[in-house]
């Protein structure tokens, strides 16, 4: 046993991946007094948080906002001394492209699942038949208690019909996950609703209960960002000086040693070995599976089964154009266009756009990778064609930029929660090992930060347990 009063030297811990999850894990570990090195294959930090210049305007080309009503992201922003630089959206009003027309995004929905027939009617996005389904659903035979996972699409189609699934739920889920409603897990994507349905009953009333239990509008904006772009967040973490960051370093394998782990890094002709006491793997699921193959094969098998969707963001700058008011639009999968969403950045956020209209079009859904195989110039033409049809935007852009996020969004298939429970159980059996990222508990930044902190605590606790019993 060690002397509990002795001063323990810092342990050396490697974090693999310098996205927001990896950097948040490093921040947590460093705060606990450990010596941390972050290893990133790419030439820069940030993962899917990145700022680029379009026509001289600096804008986010990845994630652009965080949920303000969860504490993790806003808390980390405050710890970095950036709380005073938070900004709220100028508008939260968005449009929905359904049935070939534009309609206001219906109010009072839970990821598109309606809680209020009157609010859905006010949008004009649904036919009278679909509105009747909403009104009648609470009077149907109650749902049996939900004792197993189910896809969001199957649930909504069974209770409310195809139109509501296709026109409301599919665009919302496509915007968040780039996924398909018929394949995404209810428990993983809408956990509060799944909990309400654990007792059965009405889907519409369960959605009402979720909304009523949520924070009130008086608590402030739902989303927040940073002046100058949310991409500043990972940069600030990396520049904090609390831990080392090495970019351009690829970890090829991880081996267990008598005292910790040995990381094989670098190109085969010039290999590098790094010895550490602990490891946090903060990479996408497919790479995490490869790295865990030798040290936690059961976890590797489950992670390898998580699919991902690739997306592309085409950012444009236009001069002298007029667009509908609001933050942009979401597009249903059956609308016959490739663009699944448009964010009018210069209308949504306060930024110095130099008098230009800056917007970004998103393309790519799960199972539809073919559209993303086009060259950049072709993607730009495709996005312009779709925006001309949907928004009447036919002007030539001043500038355009394509950003590709290959495999950027994990798909939470039915059974995802149980899969992650198995992964974490397997990882917990290896002292000094943790995993985190968007593949686990949510794709949003607060969820990624929460998973990072959980992974850091897992590593610290297991190492301390091993020290106390040595």
C-alpha positions as CSV (number, residue, x, y, z in Angstrom):
1,X,0.0,0.0,0.0
2,X,1.2,3.5,-0.7
3,X,1.4,6.2,1.9
4,X,-1.9,8.2,1.5
5,X,0.0,11.4,2.6
6,X,2.7,11.1,-0.1
7,X,2.6,13.4,-3.1
8,X,2.0,11.4,-6.2
9,X,3.8,12.5,-9.3
10,X,1.5,13.2,-12.3
11,X,0.6,10.2,-14.4
12,X,1.2,10.4,-18.2
13,X,-2.1,10.0,-20.1
14,X,-2.6,10.1,-23.8
15,X,-5.8,11.4,-25.4
16,X,-6.2,10.1,-29.0
17,X,-8.2,12.7,-31.0
18,X,-8.3,16.5,-30.8
19,X,-11.9,17.1,-31.5
20,X,-14.0,18.7,-28.8
21,X,-14.4,15.4,-27.0
22,X,-10.7,14.7,-26.8
23,X,-9.8,18.3,-25.9
24,X,-12.4,18.3,-23.1
25,X,-11.1,15.0,-21.8
26,X,-7.6,16.5,-21.8
27,X,-8.8,19.6,-20.0
28,X,-10.5,17.4,-17.3
29,X,-7.4,15.2,-16.8
30,X,-5.1,18.2,-16.6
31,X,-7.3,19.8,-14.0
32,X,-6.8,16.7,-11.9
33,X,-3.0,17.2,-12.0
34,X,-2.1,14.6,-14.7
35,X,0.4,15.1,-17.5
36,X,-1.6,14.9,-20.7
37,X,-0.6,14.7,-24.4
38,X,-3.3,14.9,-27.1
39,X,-2.4,13.1,-30.3
40,X,-4.2,14.1,-33.5
41,X,-3.8,12.7,-37.0
42,X,-4.9,15.9,-38.8
43,X,-2.9,19.0,-39.1
44,X,-5.2,21.0,-36.8
45,X,-7.4,20.6,-33.8
46,X,-11.1,20.9,-33.6
47,X,-12.6,18.0,-35.4
48,X,-16.0,19.1,-36.7
49,X,-15.6,22.6,-35.2
50,X,-13.7,24.7,-37.7
51,X,-13.7,28.3,-39.0
52,X,-12.9,29.1,-42.6
53,X,-12.9,32.3,-44.7
54,X,-15.5,32.8,-47.5
55,X,-15.1,36.1,-49.4
56,X,-13.1,37.3,-46.5
57,X,-15.8,36.5,-43.9
58,X,-14.8,34.1,-41.1
59,X,-17.5,31.6,-40.5
60,X,-18.1,28.2,-38.9
61,X,-18.1,25.4,-41.5
62,X,-18.9,22.7,-39.0
63,X,-20.9,22.8,-35.8
64,X,-22.1,26.4,-35.2
65,X,-24.0,26.3,-31.9
66,X,-24.3,24.6,-28.6
67,X,-27.4,23.9,-26.5
68,X,-27.4,26.6,-23.9
69,X,-29.8,24.8,-21.6
70,X,-27.3,22.0,-20.8
71,X,-24.4,23.0,-18.5
72,X,-21.4,21.2,-20.1
73,X,-20.6,23.5,-23.0
74,X,-21.5,26.8,-21.5
75,X,-19.6,25.8,-18.3
76,X,-16.5,25.0,-20.3
77,X,-16.8,28.3,-22.2
78,X,-16.9,30.0,-18.8
79,X,-13.9,28.1,-17.5
80,X,-11.9,29.3,-20.6
81,X,-12.8,32.9,-19.8
82,X,-15.0,33.3,-22.9
83,X,-18.4,33.7,-21.2
84,X,-18.7,37.3,-22.1
85,X,-18.1,36.4,-25.8
86,X,-21.2,34.2,-26.0
87,X,-23.8,35.3,-28.6
88,X,-27.4,34.2,-29.1
89,X,-29.0,33.7,-32.5
90,X,-30.6,36.8,-34.0
91,X,-33.6,34.6,-35.0
92,X,-34.7,31.1,-34.3
93,X,-37.5,31.1,-36.9
94,X,-36.9,28.5,-39.6
95,X,-38.7,27.2,-42.6
96,X,-39.7,23.7,-43.7
97,X,-39.6,22.6,-47.4
98,X,-42.4,20.1,-47.8
99,X,-44.8,19.3,-50.7
100,X,-42.8,21.6,-52.9
101,X,-43.5,24.7,-50.8
102,X,-42.0,26.6,-47.8
103,X,-43.8,26.7,-44.5
104,X,-42.9,27.9,-41.0
105,X,-41.4,25.1,-38.9
106,X,-44.2,23.9,-36.7
107,X,-44.0,25.0,-33.1
108,X,-44.5,22.6,-30.2
109,X,-42.9,19.5,-31.5
110,X,-40.3,17.1,-30.1
111,X,-37.9,16.5,-33.0
112,X,-40.8,16.9,-35.3
113,X,-43.3,14.8,-33.3
114,X,-46.3,17.1,-32.8
115,X,-47.6,17.9,-29.4
116,X,-50.2,20.3,-30.6
117,X,-52.6,20.0,-33.5
118,X,-53.3,23.8,-33.6
119,X,-49.6,24.6,-33.8
120,X,-49.2,22.1,-36.7
121,X,-52.2,23.6,-38.4
122,X,-50.7,27.1,-38.2
123,X,-47.6,26.0,-40.0
124,X,-49.6,24.9,-43.1
125,X,-47.1,22.0,-43.6
126,X,-49.6,19.2,-43.2
127,X,-52.8,18.2,-45.0
128,X,-56.2,18.1,-43.3
129,X,-55.9,14.3,-43.1
130,X,-52.6,14.5,-41.2
131,X,-53.9,17.1,-38.9
132,X,-56.9,14.9,-38.1
133,X,-54.5,12.1,-37.2
134,X,-52.9,14.4,-34.6
135,X,-56.2,15.3,-33.1
136,X,-57.4,11.7,-33.0
137,X,-54.3,10.0,-31.7
138,X,-54.9,10.6,-28.0
139,X,-58.2,8.8,-28.3
140,X,-56.8,5.7,-30.0
141,X,-56.2,2.5,-28.0
142,X,-53.2,3.4,-25.8
143,X,-49.7,2.3,-26.7
144,X,-48.5,-0.6,-24.7
145,X,-45.7,0.2,-22.3
146,X,-42.5,0.6,-24.3
147,X,-40.3,-2.1,-22.9
148,X,-37.9,-2.3,-25.9
149,X,-36.3,0.1,-28.3
150,X,-38.0,1.0,-31.6
151,X,-37.2,3.3,-34.5
152,X,-38.6,6.8,-34.4
153,X,-40.1,6.3,-37.8
154,X,-41.9,3.1,-36.9
155,X,-43.4,4.7,-33.8
156,X,-44.6,7.8,-35.6
157,X,-45.9,6.0,-38.7
158,X,-47.9,3.6,-36.5
159,X,-49.5,6.3,-34.5
160,X,-49.7,9.3,-36.8
161,X,-49.1,8.1,-40.3
162,X,-46.5,8.5,-43.0
163,X,-47.1,12.1,-43.8
164,X,-46.1,13.3,-40.4
165,X,-43.1,11.0,-40.4
166,X,-42.0,12.2,-43.8
167,X,-42.8,15.9,-43.6
168,X,-42.0,16.7,-40.0
169,X,-39.9,14.0,-38.3
170,X,-37.6,13.1,-41.2
171,X,-36.3,16.7,-41.8
172,X,-35.6,17.3,-38.1
173,X,-33.8,14.0,-37.7
174,X,-32.0,14.6,-41.0
175,X,-30.8,18.0,-39.8
176,X,-29.4,16.6,-36.5
177,X,-28.1,13.2,-37.4
178,X,-28.1,13.1,-41.3
179,X,-30.1,9.9,-40.6
180,X,-33.3,8.2,-41.5
181,X,-36.3,8.2,-39.1
182,X,-37.0,4.6,-39.9
183,X,-33.5,3.5,-38.7
184,X,-32.8,5.8,-35.8
185,X,-33.3,4.6,-32.2
186,X,-36.1,6.3,-30.2
187,X,-34.2,5.7,-26.9
188,X,-31.0,7.2,-28.2
189,X,-32.3,10.2,-30.2
190,X,-35.4,11.2,-28.1
191,X,-34.7,9.7,-24.7
192,X,-37.2,11.9,-22.8
193,X,-40.0,10.7,-25.0
194,X,-39.0,7.1,-24.7
195,X,-39.1,7.5,-20.9
196,X,-42.6,8.9,-21.1
197,X,-43.7,6.0,-23.3
198,X,-42.3,3.5,-20.8
199,X,-45.8,3.6,-19.3
200,X,-47.5,3.5,-22.7
201,X,-50.4,5.8,-23.5
202,X,-50.6,8.5,-26.2
203,X,-47.7,9.6,-28.3
204,X,-49.1,13.2,-28.7
205,X,-49.7,13.5,-24.9
206,X,-46.2,12.1,-24.2
207,X,-44.8,14.8,-26.5
208,X,-46.8,17.4,-24.6
209,X,-45.5,16.1,-21.3
210,X,-41.9,16.3,-22.6
211,X,-42.4,20.0,-23.7
212,X,-44.1,20.9,-20.4
213,X,-41.3,19.3,-18.4
214,X,-38.6,21.2,-20.3
215,X,-37.1,24.6,-19.4
216,X,-39.3,27.6,-20.0
217,X,-38.6,30.3,-22.6
218,X,-37.8,32.6,-19.7
219,X,-34.5,30.8,-19.1
220,X,-33.0,32.4,-22.2
221,X,-32.0,31.3,-25.7
222,X,-32.0,27.7,-26.5
223,X,-28.7,27.9,-28.4
224,X,-25.5,29.9,-28.0
225,X,-22.3,30.4,-29.9
226,X,-19.1,32.5,-29.7
227,X,-18.5,35.8,-31.4
228,X,-16.1,35.1,-34.2
229,X,-17.3,31.5,-34.5
230,X,-17.7,28.4,-32.3
231,X,-14.6,27.0,-33.9
232,X,-12.7,29.2,-31.4
233,X,-13.6,26.8,-28.6
234,X,-11.2,23.9,-29.5
235,X,-8.5,26.4,-30.4
236,X,-8.8,28.0,-27.0
237,X,-8.6,24.7,-25.3
238,X,-5.5,23.7,-27.2
239,X,-3.9,27.0,-26.5
240,X,-4.6,26.9,-22.8
241,X,-1.2,25.4,-22.0
242,X,-2.7,22.9,-19.6
243,X,-1.7,20.0,-21.8
244,X,0.4,19.2,-24.8
245,X,-1.1,18.9,-28.3
246,X,0.7,17.1,-31.1
247,X,-0.9,17.3,-34.6
248,X,0.0,15.2,-37.6
249,X,0.5,12.1,-35.3
250,X,-1.3,8.9,-36.2
251,X,-1.7,6.2,-33.5
252,X,-1.7,2.9,-35.3
253,X,-2.2,0.5,-32.4
254,X,-2.3,0.3,-28.6
255,X,-0.8,-2.5,-26.6
256,X,-1.1,-3.3,-23.0
257,X,2.1,-3.3,-20.9
258,X,2.9,-4.3,-17.3
259,X,2.6,-0.6,-16.2
260,X,0.2,0.9,-18.7
261,X,0.0,1.2,-22.5
262,X,2.3,1.4,-25.5
263,X,1.1,3.5,-28.4
264,X,2.6,2.7,-31.8
265,X,2.6,5.9,-33.8
266,X,3.8,7.4,-37.0
267,X,4.5,6.0,-40.4
268,X,5.8,2.5,-40.7
269,X,9.3,3.6,-42.0
270,X,9.6,6.0,-39.0
271,X,7.7,4.5,-36.1
272,X,7.4,6.1,-32.7
273,X,6.4,4.4,-29.5
274,X,4.8,6.4,-26.6
275,X,4.5,4.9,-23.2
276,X,1.7,6.1,-21.0
277,X,-0.2,5.2,-17.8
278,X,-3.6,5.8,-19.3
279,X,-5.4,6.3,-22.6
280,X,-8.6,8.1,-23.6
281,X,-9.8,7.2,-27.1
282,X,-11.8,10.1,-28.5
283,X,-12.0,9.2,-32.2
284,X,-15.0,8.2,-34.4
285,X,-16.3,4.7,-33.7
286,X,-14.6,3.0,-36.7
287,X,-11.1,4.1,-35.7
288,X,-11.8,3.5,-32.0
289,X,-12.8,-0.1,-32.9
290,X,-9.4,-0.6,-34.7
291,X,-7.5,0.8,-31.7
292,X,-9.4,-1.3,-29.2
293,X,-8.9,-4.5,-31.1
294,X,-6.1,-5.9,-29.0
295,X,-6.9,-4.4,-25.6
296,X,-10.7,-4.6,-25.5
297,X,-11.9,-6.8,-28.3
298,X,-15.5,-7.0,-27.1
299,X,-15.8,-3.2,-27.1
300,X,-14.1,-3.1,-30.5
301,X,-16.7,-5.5,-32.0
302,X,-19.6,-3.4,-30.8
303,X,-18.1,-0.1,-32.0
304,X,-17.4,-1.5,-35.4
305,X,-21.1,-2.1,-35.8
306,X,-21.9,1.6,-35.6
307,X,-22.5,3.1,-39.0
308,X,-21.9,6.7,-39.9
309,X,-23.2,9.3,-42.4
310,X,-21.0,11.6,-44.4
311,X,-22.1,15.2,-45.1
312,X,-20.8,18.1,-47.1
313,X,-21.3,21.8,-46.2
314,X,-21.2,24.2,-49.2
315,X,-20.7,27.8,-47.9
316,X,-21.6,30.7,-50.1
317,X,-21.3,34.4,-50.1
318,X,-23.7,36.5,-52.3
319,X,-24.0,40.2,-52.9
320,X,-27.3,42.0,-53.3
321,X,-29.7,39.2,-52.7
322,X,-32.9,39.0,-50.7
323,X,-33.9,35.8,-48.9
324,X,-36.8,34.8,-46.7
325,X,-36.6,36.0,-43.1
326,X,-35.4,33.6,-40.6
327,X,-32.4,31.3,-39.9
328,X,-32.9,29.0,-42.9
329,X,-34.8,25.9,-43.8
330,X,-35.0,22.1,-43.4
331,X,-35.8,19.8,-46.3
332,X,-37.6,16.5,-46.3
333,X,-36.0,13.5,-47.8
334,X,-38.8,13.0,-50.4
335,X,-38.6,16.6,-51.8
336,X,-36.6,15.6,-54.8
337,X,-33.6,17.7,-54.0
338,X,-30.1,16.9,-52.7
339,X,-29.8,19.8,-50.2
340,X,-31.2,18.7,-46.8
341,X,-30.9,22.0,-45.1
342,X,-29.8,25.7,-45.6
343,X,-28.6,28.0,-42.8
344,X,-28.6,31.7,-43.6
345,X,-25.6,32.4,-41.4
346,X,-25.6,36.2,-41.9
347,X,-29.3,36.3,-40.8
348,X,-28.9,33.8,-37.9
349,X,-25.8,35.2,-36.2
350,X,-24.3,38.6,-35.6
351,X,-21.2,38.7,-37.7
352,X,-19.3,41.2,-39.9
353,X,-20.4,39.9,-43.3
354,X,-19.1,42.9,-45.1
355,X,-22.6,43.5,-46.5
356,X,-22.7,40.0,-48.1
357,X,-25.3,37.3,-47.5
358,X,-23.5,34.3,-46.2
359,X,-25.3,30.9,-46.1
360,X,-24.4,27.2,-46.0
361,X,-26.1,24.3,-47.7
362,X,-25.9,20.9,-46.2
363,X,-25.9,17.7,-48.4
364,X,-25.6,14.0,-47.5
365,X,-27.9,11.6,-45.7
366,X,-27.3,8.1,-44.3
367,X,-27.3,5.6,-47.2
368,X,-26.9,8.3,-49.8
369,X,-23.2,8.6,-50.2
370,X,-23.4,8.8,-54.0
371,X,-24.1,12.6,-54.1
372,X,-21.0,13.3,-52.1
373,X,-18.7,11.5,-54.6
374,X,-19.0,14.5,-56.9
375,X,-16.1,17.0,-57.3
376,X,-16.3,20.2,-55.4
377,X,-17.3,22.3,-58.4
378,X,-20.2,19.9,-59.1
379,X,-21.4,20.0,-55.5
380,X,-21.4,23.8,-55.7
381,X,-23.5,23.6,-58.9
382,X,-25.9,21.1,-57.4
383,X,-26.4,23.2,-54.2
384,X,-27.0,26.3,-56.4
385,X,-29.6,24.4,-58.5
386,X,-31.5,23.3,-55.4
387,X,-31.4,26.7,-53.8
388,X,-32.7,28.3,-57.0
389,X,-35.6,25.9,-56.9
390,X,-36.3,26.3,-53.2
391,X,-35.4,29.9,-52.5
392,X,-35.4,31.5,-56.0
393,X,-31.7,32.2,-55.4
394,X,-30.2,32.5,-58.9
395,X,-27.5,35.1,-58.5
396,X,-23.8,34.1,-59.0
397,X,-22.0,33.8,-55.7
398,X,-19.1,36.0,-54.8
399,X,-17.3,33.0,-53.3
400,X,-18.0,29.4,-52.4
401,X,-16.3,26.7,-50.3
402,X,-16.9,23.0,-49.9
403,X,-16.2,21.3,-46.6
404,X,-16.5,17.6,-46.4
405,X,-17.1,15.7,-43.2
406,X,-16.5,12.0,-44.1
407,X,-18.2,9.7,-41.7
408,X,-18.9,12.7,-39.5
409,X,-22.2,11.7,-37.9
410,X,-22.6,8.3,-36.1
411,X,-26.0,6.6,-36.7
412,X,-27.8,5.6,-33.5
413,X,-29.5,2.5,-34.7
414,X,-32.2,0.6,-32.7
415,X,-30.4,-0.9,-29.7
416,X,-27.8,1.8,-29.6
417,X,-28.1,2.4,-25.8
418,X,-27.6,-1.3,-25.0
419,X,-24.6,-1.4,-27.4
420,X,-22.9,1.5,-25.6
421,X,-23.6,-0.1,-22.2
422,X,-21.7,-3.2,-23.4
423,X,-18.9,-1.0,-24.8
424,X,-18.4,0.8,-21.5
425,X,-18.6,-2.4,-19.5
426,X,-15.8,-3.9,-21.6
427,X,-13.7,-0.7,-21.4
428,X,-14.1,-0.6,-17.7
429,X,-12.4,-3.9,-17.4
430,X,-9.1,-2.4,-18.6
431,X,-7.6,-0.1,-16.0
432,X,-6.5,3.3,-17.3
433,X,-8.7,3.1,-20.4
434,X,-11.6,5.4,-21.4
435,X,-13.6,6.2,-24.5
436,X,-15.7,9.2,-25.5
437,X,-17.1,11.1,-28.5
438,X,-20.2,11.6,-30.6
439,X,-20.7,7.9,-31.0
440,X,-21.8,7.3,-27.5
441,X,-24.4,9.5,-25.8
442,X,-25.3,12.3,-28.3
443,X,-23.9,14.1,-31.3
444,X,-24.3,17.6,-29.7
445,X,-21.3,19.4,-28.2
446,X,-22.6,19.3,-24.6
447,X,-23.2,15.5,-24.9
448,X,-19.6,15.1,-26.3
449,X,-18.2,17.1,-23.4
450,X,-20.2,15.0,-20.9
451,X,-18.9,11.8,-22.4
452,X,-15.3,13.2,-22.3
453,X,-15.6,14.0,-18.6
454,X,-17.0,10.5,-17.9
455,X,-14.1,8.9,-19.8
456,X,-11.6,11.1,-17.9
457,X,-13.1,10.1,-14.6
458,X,-13.2,6.5,-15.6
459,X,-9.4,6.6,-16.3
460,X,-8.6,8.5,-13.1
461,X,-10.7,6.2,-10.9
462,X,-9.4,3.0,-12.3
463,X,-5.8,4.2,-12.1
464,X,-6.3,5.3,-8.5
465,X,-7.9,2.0,-7.6
466,X,-4.9,0.2,-9.2
467,X,-2.4,2.4,-7.2
468,X,-4.2,1.8,-3.9
469,X,-4.1,-1.9,-4.3
470,X,-0.5,-2.1,-5.6
